[in-house]
Amino acid sequence: MASPSLAAAASSPLALDAMPISSRPPAAAAPRKRPVLLLDTRPHPASPTPPLLSSTAAGAAAAAAAAGAAAPAQARRKKPSHPPKPRWQTVLSVAAKNAALLAALLYLGDLVWRWSHPPPPSPPPDRAALEGYAARVDEVEASLARTFKMMQVQLEAVDRKIDGQVGAARADLAALLEEKRLALEGGLARLDSKAGELGDALAGLRRMEFLRKDEFEKFWEEVKGNLAKGSGSEVDLDQVRALAREIAMREIEKHAADGIGRVDYAVASGGGRVVRHSDAYVPKLSGWGWFGGGNPDPQKMIQPSFGEPGQCFAVQGSSGFVEIKLKTGIIPEAFTLEHVSKDVAYDRSTAPKDCRVSGWYDKTPGETQSSHAAKMSALAEFTYNLDKNSIQTFDVTASDVGVVNMIRLDFSSNHGSSQLTCIYRFRVHGHELVSPGTAGFQA
């Protein structure tokens, strides 16, 4: 805070007191004041000089000015109401500032020292150390290579083991499946054979027509008529047995006539004959029992063979054909192909397998092959099965069949022989029209 004398000196022009120092009152009780530098407030020479005041007036004026200046200063000092900072906070602030200044000075000193003392140059690398380091690197690479090779060998061994086990399992499974397949095929073949035999038996029974209703009624009427002529009593069991025996004997005689009990319109003894055929098989050595020796006779295939091996007509290769002129024009119903029985056959691989039968009506004898080929039409296609009976009958499958008097048998394969195919007997079944020859087969 400024003293009253400084305030008075600042507010009034400087005046020199004329009172001598010795005449001033002593100021023993007043405190000692610091020397104050007084500014020269004398007026400029250009401005008018104020009148000099007396020391009393000057003192009063100074006191008044000091009082006036002290009042606003006290007012300004009392205006802020902030509490004073604690001492520890002040000490901490001063210490932080000193520490920051010290850190800055140390950083600058370090920079100056580094600039004035540069680091010495690094020595050149040691060649031996480099070679040792390279050797260690080579050892590590070699070790990694050996480890990788060992792992690869182990993986290959495991892979081969897995492949072997999988292959063995696959082979076992394939063998098991093949065994099951063969067993299933064998069962199906046996079932098919049984079904074929049953079908043939039923067809034979249907063709034989045992105990036909009309015949039974006819015989029954005869029996009843005979009984009416007699005593007139009821029919007894012996008469029924005699009637059944008579019917059975008639059917047996009919069946024994040609083995199947059906009329054969191609049989040689009835007027049928073989007119054309593929190349016949001629054995190199004569006297072979299978083929009768000498030149083969194609008429053997339309004659009864009585089941004797070798009594057949043999053609070369596994495929061929035979054309037969029938006894008369008929409407064909079925065809029968016969081979030697498996109980007496030497080799059944010569039996024909896949066959096709065609027919036409030949009005002009001696027609060329090209002329009757246009009129030829397929009547049936079948496969001769060695697992069935040696005599197999196949029905005509074509629709709207007319009258034919020429039959052609084509076979495209046999049951294994590549040299020849044997036909023991071929039969043609059907019925004649009321006026045979009036209608021809239209291809």
Secondary structure, 3 states (H helix, E strand, C coil): CCCHHHHHHHHCCCCCCCCCHHHCCCCCCCCCCCCCCCCCCCCCCCCCCCCCCCHHHHHHHHHHHHHHHHHHHHHHHHCCCCCCCCHHHHHHHHHHHHHHHHHHHHHHHHHHHHHHCCCCCCCCCCHHHHHHHHHHHHHHHHHHHHHHHHHHHHHHHHHHHHHHHHHHHHHHHHHHHHHHHHHHHHHHHHHHHHHHHHHHHHHHHHHHCCCCHHHHHHHHHHHHHHHHHCCCCCCCHHHHHHHHHHHHHHHHHHHHCCCCCCCCCCCHHHCCEEEEECCECCCCCCCCCCCCCCCCCHHHHHCCCCCCCCCCEEEECCCEEEEEEEEEEEEEEEEEEECCCCCCCCCCCCCECEEEEEEECCCCCCCCHHHHHCCCEEEEEEECCCCCCCEEEEECCCCCCCCEEEEEEEECCECCCCCEEEECEEEEEEECCCCCCCCCCCC
